[in-house]
Amino acid sequence: MSHRVSRRDRRWWAALVAVVLGSFAVLLWMGQQIDTSKPPIPARVVADGTELFTGDDIVHGQQVWQSLGGQEIGSVWGHGAYVAPDWTADWLHREATTLLDGWTREEGGTTYDRTTTERQGALKARLKQELRTNTYDPRTGTVELSAARAHAFTLNATYYTAMFAGGHEHYAIPRGTLTDAAAARDLTAFFWWTSWAASTNAPGSDVTYTQNWPHEPLIDNVPPPDNVLWSILSFVLLLGGIAGMVFYHSSQDAEDTEHPEQVPTKDPLLGYRPTPSQRATLKYFFVVGLLFVLQIACGIIGAHYGVEGGSLFGIPIDRVLPYAVVRTWHTQLGIFWIARECQNNGGWGFGLTR
């Protein structure tokens, strides 16, 4: 029996090694694919020969975004908190509707929503051609925009600059979040770049750099067929793997029952006396408990931001604890108490001390 168990253990170790190596092989391959197909940061963005902003402005805008606790105030490409919008999706939709309304007015109408179905179809096709055509020149690092898109950028930049300066209660953005006009413009350049990558077809492809994400029906940003296929295949493979593991486990020999474990006649923990080293860990449990309670408090305040905006039962909490701070500490405190617990347990070994 011992020989049989040892052989079974070796099979489990072999399976674990195969899964780990296979997983990392896929991760490395996907990382290489992402690196080669990532959207470029243009050196210059111009319209009618006039430079709107540069690649350095985009990079600095990302740094401004990060300095604000950006991923706690909305999200970019779906990464972040959702009390505020996803700025990629928000910018893309605002730019699209600005172009559609502008073209409608040029034809003598009022807004895109109020024009005829036939005109809406024609304007939507024009919009898709405008946004999805890749005008990036890799030789010069330049993206060329039309005058209409340059105008849409100016309108969007004005809107976001006013929002981050004046605040937006329902988005948990306090007043005075960003008052530097130059930094605000660079921030909008970064937002534009994320939207450009999400709406412009990658070279030699009919999908965008972000695989048509976020969803925007005005330019037919929908999941491509291969995304749907692989999503279904991954689900089927997961169920198949679980079924195979259950079948394999059930097909093995039963555990040795010749020497069953002796069941104690009384609870072995009754009358248990902890060792000095175990008593010494008590202070760590108090620290872990305190950190855990603080994390819960930050989670409650953060969740309340989504209900009442910048107030907590009428108290202007955003002036004391902005949402970005609350969200950041809610995450960090979890890391702290988990790390403290690991330290207390000597690396997951309960009851051990260093």
Buried (B, 14 or more C-beta within 10 A) or exposed (E): EEEEEEEEEEEEEEEEEEEEEEEEEEEEEEEEEEEEEEBBBBBBBBBEEEEBBBBEBBBBBBBBBEEBBBBBBBBBBEEBBEBBBBBBBBBBBBBBBBBBBBBBEEEEBEEBEEBEEEBBEEBBEEBBEBBBEBBBEEEEBBBBBBEBBBBBBBEBBEBBBEBBBEBBBEBBBBBEBBEEEEBBBBBBBBBBBBBBBBBBBBEEEEBBBBBBBBEBEBBBBBBBEEBEEEEEEEEEEEEEEEEEEEEEEEEEEEEEEEEEEEEEEEEEEEEEEEEEEBEEBEEBEEBBEEBBEBBEBBBEBBEBBEEBBBBBEEEEBBEEBBBBBBBBBBBEBBEBBBEBBEBBBEEEEEEEBE
